[in-house]
């Protein structure tokens, strides 16, 4: 079974061409935004992530290829069951380690 950390690394890993401008932070933020505001279009998501439209498109394509989101041409991007499970898992880890993360505020 692939870990959440490995999945994030795979999503942001360079492929052919230039290294993507997004980081694991952008992946997590995108999943959190989708959890709260789905369905959402690429343009709005791009602004919320502070990424260019092409970087956001690439990120969404990679999330779709990992089966974390589905993309409706009219409705926008939505989390899949796997995407919901992943973000729920990450949120639980953060909640369990709340005291550890508090020192970074």
C-alpha positions in Angstrom: 0.0 0.0 0.0 1.3 3.4 -0.9 1.7 6.0 1.9 0.3 9.5 1.8 3.8 10.9 1.9 4.9 8.7 -1.1 1.8 9.7 -3.0 2.5 13.4 -2.4 6.1 12.9 -3.6 4.9 11.2 -6.7 2.4 13.9 -7.6 5.1 16.7 -7.4 7.9 14.7 -9.0 9.4 16.0 -12.2 8.2 14.3 -15.4 9.3 15.1 -19.0 10.3 18.7 -19.3 10.5 21.4 -16.6 10.0 20.7 -12.9 6.5 21.6 -11.8 6.1 24.8 -9.8 3.9 23.2 -7.3 5.0 21.5 -4.0 3.4 19.0 -1.6 1.9 22.1 0.1 -0.1 22.9 -3.0 -1.3 19.3 -3.3 -2.6 19.4 0.3 -4.1 22.9 0.0 -5.8 21.8 -3.3 -7.3 18.8 -1.5 -8.4 21.0 1.4 -10.0 23.6 -0.9 -11.8 20.8 -2.8 -13.1 19.3 0.5 -14.6 22.6 1.5 -15.7 24.1 -1.8 -16.2 21.4 -4.4 -17.1 21.5 -7.2 -14.6 24.2 -8.1 -13.2 25.4 -11.4 -9.6 25.5 -12.3 -9.5 29.3 -12.5 -10.7 29.8 -9.0 -8.5 27.0 -7.7 -5.5 28.6 -9.5 -6.1 31.9 -7.6 -6.7 30.2 -4.3 -3.4 28.2 -4.7 -1.5 31.2 -6.0 -0.4 29.1 -9.0 -0.6 29.8 -12.7 -3.4 28.2 -14.7 -1.0 25.8 -16.5 0.5 24.6 -13.2 -2.9 24.2 -11.7 -4.0 22.2 -14.8 -1.0 19.9 -14.4 -1.6 19.5 -10.7 -5.3 18.6 -11.4 -4.3 16.1 -14.1 -1.9 14.4 -11.7 -4.5 14.3 -9.0 -7.0 12.8 -11.5 -4.4 10.2 -12.6 -4.0 9.2 -9.0 -7.8 8.8 -8.7 -8.0 11.5 -6.0 -10.3 13.8 -8.0 -12.7 13.7 -10.9 -13.0 16.5 -13.4 -16.3 17.5 -14.9 -15.8 19.8 -17.9 -18.8 21.9 -16.8 -19.0 21.4 -13.1 -15.3 21.5 -12.2 -13.1 19.4 -9.9 -14.4 17.2 -7.2 -12.8 14.8 -4.7 -13.3 11.0 -5.3 -13.8 8.6 -2.5 -10.1 8.0 -2.5 -9.4 11.7 -2.3 -11.8 12.1 0.6 -10.2 9.3 2.4 -6.7 10.7 1.9 -7.6 14.2 3.1 -9.5 12.8 6.0 -6.4 10.7 7.0 -4.2 13.7 6.8 -6.5 15.9 8.9 -6.6 13.1 11.5 -2.8 13.0 11.6 -2.7 16.8 12.1 -5.4 16.7 14.8 -3.5 13.9 16.7 -0.3 15.9 16.5 -1.9 19.3 17.2 0.5 20.1 20.0 3.5 19.3 17.8 2.2 21.5 15.0 1.3 24.3 17.4 4.9 25.3 17.8 5.0 26.2 14.1 2.3 28.9 14.3 
